[in-house]
């Protein structure tokens, strides 16, 4: 057996496997520890397995190379004792410098390439999440909007008359049950609010169902009422005024007001008493996934 040939082959194999294992380790560390999304999901498990296999083969190659090195050293010592000697290799400083420079450029180019791959994959992931968010948002909103005509028609004439005048305490229980029924009968149990005009000095009141709540006077209240002198934003004032006047408007996504909030899927309908709009009912999805 030519031990020098075996030594050369095992050493070259060990160096190649070590380079592959080092590259795989760098890629894995960048992907897992730094959080750069550079590896497709289907290749991550294979990359980890490849690093383990390459590392194991590298270990065996290094052991074989070490054993051959010891044998070659022993042969060289024996040859010198007999008056011969092993030929000395010529140094190649220029090639070594070029190799080191090339290695540095390769590492720098690889890191830049990994960074660009991470940026591209992150951009695509963000775009995909936004598209999925928009799809679910419009799907949920369309589902709630499809329920609105039946919800508006559910309010009785007596409830509409109460909204046109002033909602008396005696009528609170019926209206509270209706708002709770609307909530429980709608997909996702959305938040249900009702906006009606209020007596001076207030302009509007926003009403929500609370169930029976005992007051300090010993009576029971069934509605949560928020009185507003005016709506706080210009866009919401203009929108509510237009809706009360019978117009059909759409509000862009991301608007938040005292009554209308389109950061979540939100739809509204006009409740009429005769030809007059006496109230606006709003359904708003209550899930936190939209933020």
Buried (B, 14 or more C-beta within 10 A) or exposed (E): EEBBEBBBBBBEBBBBBBEBBBBBBBBBEBBEEEEBBBBEEEEBEEBBEBBEBBBEBBBEBBEBBBBBBEBBEEEBEEEEEEEEEEEEEEEEEEEEEEEEEEEEEEEEEBEEEBBEBBEEBBEEEEEEEEEEEEEBBEEBBEBBBEBBEEBBEBBEEEBBEBBBEEBEEEBBBBBBEBBBBBBEEBEBEBBBBBBBBBEEEBBBBBBBBBEEEEEEEEEEBBBBBBEBEEBEBEEBBEBBEEBBEEEEEEBEBEBEBBBBBBBBBBBBBBBBBEEEBBBBBBBBBEEEEBE
